[in-house]
Amino acid sequence: MRGIKTAAILAFLALQLLLPVRGLATGAADSRANFSWNMYSDTFSCRVMYMLITPEGDLRHIDYRSYFRRPERGSIVFRRDTLPRFHEYLCDLHRSNGELGRLIGNVTCSENGQPSVALVDPGADVCTAENFGVVE
């Protein structure tokens, strides 16, 4: 029984030490500061705007927060590894609702006081652009 407890404690400690490695190994806008022991040490803020441009040329503001059960958690998708899936979801949803047009996104994020970085090509239709408009 003592061996199982020791193994469980060691596994837990190893997990706590290994989780932040991905954040250290990748760029700042790619780090997963929201999923490790350093989740409270990073400040991450984004400016987000989505617009649907209809075939007639009308502009319609899309409130991205309305697509989340808990709107305050909506910003969790603004990482280069998760944003394409969110854009795919938005595009599929608008198509299934019969809404035609171009979906344009403007997403810039800043981490720990660094200058803002554009995560989305500002002029691209996220539904037809490569990688759903998310820039590398």
Buried (B, 14 or more C-beta within 10 A) or exposed (E): EEEEEEEEEEEEEEEEEEBBEBBEEBEBBBBBBBEBEBBEEBEBEBEBBBBBBEEEEEEEEBEBEEBBEEEEEBBBBBBBEEBBEBBEEBBEEBEEEEEEBBBBBBBBBBBEEEEBBEBBBEEBBBBEBEBBBBBE
